[in-house]
Amino acid sequence: MHKLISECEKDLKERFEYIEDIAYQNQVKVIEVFREEKIAVRHFAGTTGYGYGDDGRDALGRCYAKSFGAEAGIVSPHILSGTHALTIALFGLLRPGDEVLCITGTPYDTLRGVIWGEGNGSLKDYGVKFEVVSLASGDKFDKNAIKLKINAYKEVKNNALKVVYIQRSRGYELRDAFSVEEIGDVISFVRGLGFEGCVFVDNCYGEFVEKTEPTDVGADVIVGSLIKNPGGGLAPTGGYICGKKKYIDLIGKRLTAPSIGLEVGSFEQGYRNFYEGLFLAPHVVSQAMKCNLLIGLAMERLGYENYPSMDKTPYDITRAIKFGDEKKMLDFVREIQYASPVDGFVTCEPWDMPGYDDPVIMAAGTFVSGASVELSADGPVKPPYIAYFQGGLTYEHGKYALDRILDKIG
């Protein structure tokens, strides 16, 4: 093992203990929710057809909602991805003529066609306007710009603003993820301006990273993918939407049909992996966070710029590493693939992935296809050549991958 790894582990001891304390608090929370809901073996059974009276489905939604401090929740294997979950939620909440204000800059690549696409059934096609407020210097919320926009909606646009949208994670941008505290602060600010609509948070990559979630501090709806944090590495597919019951009911009518809502939806394979994944999620996220810090500190000491910088606490499981060199970026991503338990013999190549503007290289030698709670890395192949690293079901896996990376580019 490289001497650099041992040095980084010693220097990270206190931060690892902090992460373990968060994991313990979140583990207690999830267990107590399971006990409160009286989860039993019968909840794991699958259903067919319409899925009327599917206790496993309904209790799983309640477990997620209560774990996230929300009133109600949808958890479904029929939600294909985080982007799909976000799309369902937005179309459930919005009507022609409504407007959305995103206060965290331009949303993640795959959502842009959902918002501004033409002739593809986008929000724009349905007469929904989506405006963006860029972040202020230091990648903080630009409260002055937010205030101007919201006041304009009240004074000029006849309160057409229905949703204030927040993206917690960085996507393919060079910025830090937002903490729950920062999200709570800006929600209070927005409410103080008189906004009474829905505060909507894309919570992908942030679940169980802190002791609280955005719904604990005023968010009305949070959305995420089960093959990221909350699925604990076991959920084979799916997404969740949690929040206030009045909004979840509306979204449920978009998930299925307006006349049916959340009364239907079967899944013959059963729900055990979804329940067990949620149970494991606090621990799995702690492992991913340790991988995040270890690889971040090692790369910083090799001279590579990191986001977040190592003097800051990460608020999601992702890390952006700026290489400034195409070969080094590709080597880093490929070593993650070579260190993987699945398809570890495969050499990754950039390709034109659907929904992205540039060729993307992606290392995902994962048990669940594309699961970014498992050790993985990706990024658009363009200057300044940034690799986005995330996940790690076990800390030991991240350590092994780092050992390989240091042999290659250290």
Secondary structure as GFF3:
##gff-version 3
##sequence-region A 1 410
A	DSSP	alpha_helix	3	11	.	.	.	ID=ss1
A	DSSP	alpha_helix	13	36	.	.	.	ID=ss2
A	DSSP	three_ten_helix	41	44	.	.	.	ID=ss3
A	DSSP	alpha_helix	55	67	.	.	.	ID=ss4
A	DSSP	beta_strand	72	76	.	.	.	ID=ss5
A	DSSP	alpha_helix	82	93	.	.	.	ID=ss6
A	DSSP	beta_strand	99	102	.	.	.	ID=ss7
A	DSSP	alpha_helix	109	116	.	.	.	ID=ss8
A	DSSP	beta_strand	129	132	.	.	.	ID=ss9
A	DSSP	alpha_helix	143	155	.	.	.	ID=ss10
A	DSSP	beta_strand	161	167	.	.	.	ID=ss11
A	DSSP	alpha_helix	180	192	.	.	.	ID=ss12
A	DSSP	beta_strand	198	202	.	.	.	ID=ss13
A	DSSP	three_ten_helix	214	217	.	.	.	ID=ss14
A	DSSP	beta_strand	221	225	.	.	.	ID=ss15
A	DSSP	three_ten_helix	229	231	.	.	.	ID=ss16
A	DSSP	beta_strand	239	243	.	.	.	ID=ss17
A	DSSP	alpha_helix	245	255	.	.	.	ID=ss18
A	DSSP	three_ten_helix	261	263	.	.	.	ID=ss19
A	DSSP	alpha_helix	272	301	.	.	.	ID=ss20
A	DSSP	beta_strand	305	307	.	.	.	ID=ss21
A	DSSP	beta_strand	318	322	.	.	.	ID=ss22
A	DSSP	alpha_helix	326	338	.	.	.	ID=ss23
A	DSSP	beta_strand	360	363	.	.	.	ID=ss24
A	DSSP	beta_strand	376	380	.	.	.	ID=ss25
A	DSSP	beta_strand	386	390	.	.	.	ID=ss26
A	DSSP	alpha_helix	395	409	.	.	.	ID=ss27
###
